[in-house]
């Protein structure tokens, strides 16, 4: 099993051992990245099925993107810098808003069950909701947020919605949020 497989298991919070686990991983990869990797391919990577061939670079790149790296090369570089172990997925998949975003950057947030929200950064830790599906957040709402950590709940401060008082709001209480820039 490749080291990236272990890091994916850590991120998933469970070992990947059964056909059902591989199907769950396949579905999570598709849900986050909109890329299909077959369960059969995942089984070969994990050593569940024997395979004489090496994994394709494209497959490794998708797996690296799944845990927060730009590609497999970036993942390998992080592993070598960390002395053989990649950083925790929670640490590697975060956005320090003030340091990492510029005005008009957009982020797609998603959380269970089937909720999505696209937000635009306005500067000074302020965001505006651009699109929203299955959430209480609506286009035109404003909020403040300084740190976005994948896999953790997202805490919004000073949520401003038409006709309501400013409030605090939590997205992804169960299972945390996912994001794509």
Secondary structure, 3 states (H helix, E strand, C coil): CCHHHHHHHHHHCCCCCCHHHHHHHHHHHHHHHCCCCCHHHHHHHCCCCCCCCCCCHHHHHHHHHHCCCCCHHHHHHHHHHCCCCCCCHHHHCEEEHHHHCCCCCEEEEEECCCEEEEEEEEECCEEEEEEEECCCCCCCCEEECCEEECCCCEEEEEEECCCCCCEEEEECCCCCEEEEC
